[in-house]
Amino acid sequence: MTFKKALCWICSGLLCLLVVIPGSAQGNRGKAELKAGTGNITIDYGRPSLKGRDMISQLQEGSFWRMGMNQATVFTTPVNLTIGDTTVAKGSYSIWLKRAGDKYLLVFNSQTGQWGTQHDPSKDVVGVPLKQETLSSPVETFTIDLKEASHGGTFSLSWGTTKLSTDFVTGS
């Protein structure tokens, strides 16, 4: 094999990797949507797999997790939301899971577009408690769902044998 042929073969292989790897990474993305007002509430997030680990229980007291992988998870709502007695104004947020003792909070942060390990607590807007359940069948790949409910919906995340959720009411 000549040097030129070997170089062409190597360059072709690298070009294939550049095309295949981004496509593979997109396969690890998830999107949850729910109709609200004239638009949709959307959540764009990475979907890691457990691979034998128990990740949610490993979150340390007071720590934040990006709820996914790679870039921070982005929550966008075209309407105001009421979660319990807390209002989340329409707009885009990064969302984070915070461990508070044996409970978990869903934290809305005004910064978006950052890498998932770059949480700036000074930009936290609101944190709402999540209800915790134990699932009978483990969920291997991290999943966020938005389900329609009376006057709004339910946000839930499931991973391993843990399900965390909260109900919300949609406004204008």
BALOBA-1460 file (C-alpha; in Angstrom, 3 decimals):
// residues 172
<rec num="1" residu="m" x="0.000" y="0.000" z="0.000"/>
<rec num="2" residu="t" x="1.384" y="3.354" z="-0.954"/>
<rec num="3" residu="f" x="1.597" y="6.250" z="1.440"/>
<rec num="4" residu="k" x="-1.052" y="8.192" z="-0.545"/>
<rec num="5" residu="k" x="-3.516" y="5.273" z="-0.457"/>
<rec num="6" residu="a" x="-2.965" y="4.798" z="3.288"/>
<rec num="7" residu="l" x="-3.464" y="8.502" z="3.897"/>
<rec num="8" residu="c" x="-6.695" y="8.490" z="1.846"/>
<rec num="9" residu="w" x="-7.924" y="5.438" z="3.773"/>
<rec num="10" residu="i" x="-7.214" y="7.105" z="7.136"/>
<rec num="11" residu="c" x="-8.851" y="10.389" z="6.078"/>
<rec num="12" residu="s" x="-11.929" y="8.509" z="4.826"/>
<rec num="13" residu="g" x="-12.193" y="6.712" z="8.159"/>
<rec num="14" residu="l" x="-11.922" y="9.961" z="10.113"/>
<rec num="15" residu="l" x="-14.565" y="11.581" z="7.905"/>
<rec num="16" residu="c" x="-16.929" y="8.672" z="8.579"/>
<rec num="17" residu="l" x="-16.379" y="9.069" z="12.330"/>
<rec num="18" residu="l" x="-17.145" y="12.783" z="12.130"/>
<rec num="19" residu="v" x="-20.460" y="11.963" z="10.456"/>
<rec num="20" residu="v" x="-21.419" y="8.960" z="12.628"/>
<rec num="21" residu="i" x="-20.470" y="10.213" z="16.121"/>
<rec num="22" residu="p" x="-22.751" y="13.313" z="16.151"/>
<rec num="23" residu="g" x="-25.610" y="11.154" z="14.865"/>
<rec num="24" residu="s" x="-25.000" y="8.646" z="17.650"/>
<rec num="25" residu="a" x="-24.914" y="11.372" z="20.276"/>
<rec num="26" residu="q" x="-28.299" y="12.658" z="19.139"/>
<rec num="27" residu="g" x="-29.691" y="9.180" z="19.815"/>
<rec num="28" residu="n" x="-28.944" y="9.864" z="23.495"/>
<rec num="29" residu="r" x="-31.202" y="12.945" z="23.527"/>
<rec num="30" residu="g" x="-34.753" y="12.978" z="24.813"/>
<rec num="31" residu="k" x="-37.595" y="15.422" z="24.443"/>
<rec num="32" residu="a" x="-40.782" y="15.646" z="26.463"/>
<rec num="33" residu="e" x="-43.648" y="17.834" z="25.221"/>
<rec num="34" residu="l" x="-47.084" y="18.866" z="26.410"/>
<rec num="35" residu="k" x="-49.560" y="21.228" z="24.721"/>
<rec num="36" residu="a" x="-50.087" y="24.409" z="26.761"/>
<rec num="37" residu="g" x="-51.815" y="27.565" z="25.579"/>
<rec num="38" residu="t" x="-50.824" y="28.293" z="21.995"/>
<rec num="39" residu="g" x="-47.567" y="26.344" z="22.212"/>
<rec num="40" residu="n" x="-45.870" y="23.436" z="23.940"/>
<rec num="41" residu="i" x="-44.044" y="22.953" z="27.198"/>
<rec num="42" residu="t" x="-40.823" y="21.204" z="26.151"/>
<rec num="43" residu="i" x="-37.945" y="19.575" z="27.949"/>
<rec num="44" residu="d" x="-34.757" y="18.764" z="26.024"/>
<rec num="45" residu="y" x="-32.354" y="16.483" z="27.894"/>
<rec num="46" residu="g" x="-29.629" y="13.860" z="27.605"/>
<rec num="47" residu="r" x="-30.569" y="10.237" z="28.340"/>
<rec num="48" residu="p" x="-27.828" y="8.354" z="30.190"/>
<rec num="49" residu="s" x="-28.154" y="4.668" z="31.063"/>
<rec num="50" residu="l" x="-27.640" y="3.179" z="34.514"/>
<rec num="51" residu="k" x="-25.270" y="0.358" z="33.550"/>
<rec num="52" residu="g" x="-25.703" y="-1.231" z="36.984"/>
<rec num="53" residu="r" x="-25.406" y="1.990" z="39.005"/>
<rec num="54" residu="d" x="-27.954" y="3.685" z="41.298"/>
<rec num="55" residu="m" x="-27.319" y="7.290" z="40.349"/>
<rec num="56" residu="i" x="-30.146" y="9.253" z="42.008"/>
<rec num="57" residu="s" x="-29.395" y="7.879" z="45.469"/>
<rec num="58" residu="q" x="-25.707" y="8.833" z="44.988"/>
<rec num="59" residu="l" x="-26.562" y="12.538" z="44.769"/>
<rec num="60" residu="q" x="-25.011" y="14.122" z="47.854"/>
<rec num="61" residu="e" x="-26.966" y="16.327" z="50.300"/>
<rec num="62" residu="g" x="-27.144" y="19.880" z="48.918"/>
<rec num="63" residu="s" x="-25.761" y="18.865" z="45.500"/>
<rec num="64" residu="f" x="-27.300" y="19.549" z="42.099"/>
<rec num="65" residu="w" x="-27.613" y="17.194" z="39.124"/>
<rec num="66" residu="r" x="-28.313" y="18.323" z="35.544"/>
<rec num="67" residu="m" x="-31.025" y="15.652" z="35.080"/>
<rec num="68" residu="g" x="-29.467" y="14.087" z="32.026"/>
<rec num="69" residu="m" x="-26.063" y="14.150" z="30.415"/>
<rec num="70" residu="n" x="-23.853" y="16.576" z="28.519"/>
<rec num="71" residu="q" x="-25.575" y="19.976" z="28.209"/>
<rec num="72" residu="a" x="-27.855" y="21.143" z="31.000"/>
<rec num="73" residu="t" x="-31.494" y="20.098" z="30.617"/>
<rec num="74" residu="v" x="-33.650" y="22.889" z="29.158"/>
<rec num="75" residu="f" x="-37.285" y="23.436" z="30.198"/>
<rec num="76" residu="t" x="-39.337" y="25.869" z="28.079"/>
<rec num="77" residu="t" x="-42.902" y="26.920" z="28.801"/>
<rec num="78" residu="p" x="-45.092" y="29.299" z="26.740"/>
<rec num="79" residu="v" x="-47.374" y="29.890" z="29.747"/>
<rec num="80" residu="n" x="-46.979" y="30.592" z="33.456"/>
<rec num="81" residu="l" x="-47.080" y="27.470" z="35.625"/>
<rec num="82" residu="t" x="-48.204" y="27.030" z="39.199"/>
<rec num="83" residu="i" x="-46.554" y="24.189" z="41.095"/>
<rec num="84" residu="g" x="-48.066" y="23.950" z="44.563"/>
<rec num="85" residu="d" x="-48.020" y="27.571" z="45.726"/>
<rec num="86" residu="t" x="-45.029" y="28.482" z="43.522"/>
<rec num="87" residu="t" x="-45.268" y="30.308" z="40.181"/>
<rec num="88" residu="v" x="-42.839" y="29.613" z="37.351"/>
<rec num="89" residu="a" x="-43.041" y="32.419" z="34.759"/>
<rec num="90" residu="k" x="-43.193" y="31.514" z="31.085"/>
<rec num="91" residu="g" x="-39.761" y="31.299" z="29.481"/>
<rec num="92" residu="s" x="-36.754" y="28.982" z="29.250"/>
<rec num="93" residu="y" x="-34.811" y="27.562" z="32.169"/>
<rec num="94" residu="s" x="-32.183" y="24.973" z="32.865"/>
<rec num="95" residu="i" x="-33.610" y="22.527" z="35.397"/>
<rec num="96" residu="w" x="-31.699" y="20.729" z="38.098"/>
<rec num="97" residu="l" x="-32.364" y="18.067" z="40.695"/>
<rec num="98" residu="k" x="-31.248" y="19.040" z="44.212"/>
<rec num="99" residu="r" x="-31.058" y="16.681" z="47.133"/>
<rec num="100" residu="a" x="-32.379" y="18.179" z="50.366"/>
<rec num="101" residu="g" x="-32.063" y="15.575" z="53.110"/>
<rec num="102" residu="d" x="-34.060" y="12.543" z="52.033"/>
<rec num="103" residu="k" x="-36.163" y="14.686" z="49.665"/>
<rec num="104" residu="y" x="-35.546" y="16.107" z="46.191"/>
<rec num="105" residu="l" x="-36.278" y="19.515" z="44.658"/>
<rec num="106" residu="l" x="-36.834" y="20.472" z="41.021"/>
<rec num="107" residu="v" x="-34.829" y="23.699" z="40.622"/>
<rec num="108" residu="f" x="-35.495" y="26.191" z="37.805"/>
<rec num="109" residu="n" x="-32.421" y="28.265" z="36.865"/>
<rec num="110" residu="s" x="-32.467" y="31.307" z="34.557"/>
<rec num="111" residu="q" x="-29.225" y="30.315" z="32.801"/>
<rec num="112" residu="t" x="-29.528" y="28.104" z="29.691"/>
<rec num="113" residu="g" x="-27.074" y="26.738" z="27.152"/>
<rec num="114" residu="q" x="-24.342" y="25.849" z="29.653"/>
<rec num="115" residu="w" x="-22.615" y="22.510" z="30.034"/>
<rec num="116" residu="g" x="-24.418" y="20.303" z="32.540"/>
<rec num="117" residu="t" x="-21.766" y="20.583" z="35.226"/>
<rec num="118" residu="q" x="-21.856" y="24.395" z="35.289"/>
<rec num="119" residu="h" x="-24.676" y="25.148" z="37.715"/>
<rec num="120" residu="d" x="-24.743" y="28.741" z="38.984"/>
<rec num="121" residu="p" x="-26.901" y="28.778" z="42.161"/>
<rec num="122" residu="s" x="-27.088" y="32.589" z="42.059"/>
<rec num="123" residu="k" x="-29.349" y="32.169" z="39.002"/>
<rec num="124" residu="d" x="-31.777" y="29.735" z="40.668"/>
<rec num="125" residu="v" x="-35.303" y="31.119" z="40.313"/>
<rec num="126" residu="v" x="-37.351" y="28.628" z="42.297"/>
<rec num="127" residu="g" x="-37.193" y="25.103" z="43.729"/>
<rec num="128" residu="v" x="-40.236" y="22.880" z="44.141"/>
<rec num="129" residu="p" x="-40.496" y="19.638" z="46.115"/>
<rec num="130" residu="l" x="-40.886" y="16.382" z="44.227"/>
<rec num="131" residu="k" x="-42.924" y="13.377" z="45.322"/>
<rec num="132" residu="q" x="-40.828" y="10.195" z="45.467"/>
<rec num="133" residu="e" x="-42.042" y="6.712" z="44.537"/>
<rec num="134" residu="t" x="-40.329" y="3.342" z="44.217"/>
<rec num="135" residu="l" x="-40.910" y="1.632" z="40.874"/>
<rec num="136" residu="s" x="-41.509" y="-2.118" z="40.716"/>
<rec num="137" residu="s" x="-39.527" y="-2.425" z="37.456"/>
<rec num="138" residu="p" x="-36.281" y="-0.481" z="37.025"/>
<rec num="139" residu="v" x="-35.915" y="2.064" z="34.211"/>
<rec num="140" residu="e" x="-32.476" y="1.616" z="32.562"/>
<rec num="141" residu="t" x="-32.412" y="4.846" z="30.524"/>
<rec num="142" residu="f" x="-33.135" y="8.150" z="32.269"/>
<rec num="143" residu="t" x="-36.603" y="9.369" z="31.231"/>
<rec num="144" residu="i" x="-38.501" y="12.631" z="31.727"/>
<rec num="145" residu="d" x="-42.243" y="12.696" z="31.010"/>
<rec num="146" residu="l" x="-44.884" y="15.394" z="30.772"/>
<rec num="147" residu="k" x="-48.439" y="14.056" z="31.057"/>
<rec num="148" residu="e" x="-51.687" y="15.942" z="30.684"/>
<rec num="149" residu="a" x="-53.743" y="16.288" z="33.853"/>
<rec num="150" residu="s" x="-56.746" y="18.320" z="34.960"/>
<rec num="151" residu="h" x="-55.958" y="22.042" z="34.434"/>
<rec num="152" residu="g" x="-52.300" y="21.317" z="33.662"/>
<rec num="153" residu="g" x="-49.998" y="18.356" z="33.825"/>
<rec num="154" residu="t" x="-47.551" y="16.184" z="35.665"/>
<rec num="155" residu="f" x="-43.770" y="16.353" z="35.397"/>
<rec num="156" residu="s" x="-41.940" y="13.123" z="36.226"/>
<rec num="157" residu="l" x="-38.484" y="11.673" z="35.949"/>
<rec num="158" residu="s" x="-37.742" y="7.969" z="36.225"/>
<rec num="159" residu="w" x="-34.409" y="6.214" z="36.575"/>
<rec num="160" residu="g" x="-33.603" y="2.922" z="38.207"/>
<rec num="161" residu="t" x="-36.321" y="2.183" z="40.735"/>
<rec num="162" residu="t" x="-36.916" y="5.873" z="41.546"/>
<rec num="163" residu="k" x="-39.685" y="8.059" z="40.182"/>
<rec num="164" residu="l" x="-39.868" y="11.727" z="41.169"/>
<rec num="165" residu="s" x="-42.856" y="13.853" z="40.155"/>
<rec num="166" residu="t" x="-44.903" y="16.992" z="40.681"/>
<rec num="167" residu="d" x="-48.203" y="18.291" z="39.343"/>
<rec num="168" residu="f" x="-48.584" y="21.752" z="37.840"/>
<rec num="169" residu="v" x="-51.396" y="24.036" z="36.708"/>
<rec num="170" residu="t" x="-51.050" y="25.985" z="33.457"/>
<rec num="171" residu="g" x="-51.939" y="29.661" z="33.331"/>
<rec num="172" residu="s" x="-51.747" y="32.324" z="30.666"/>
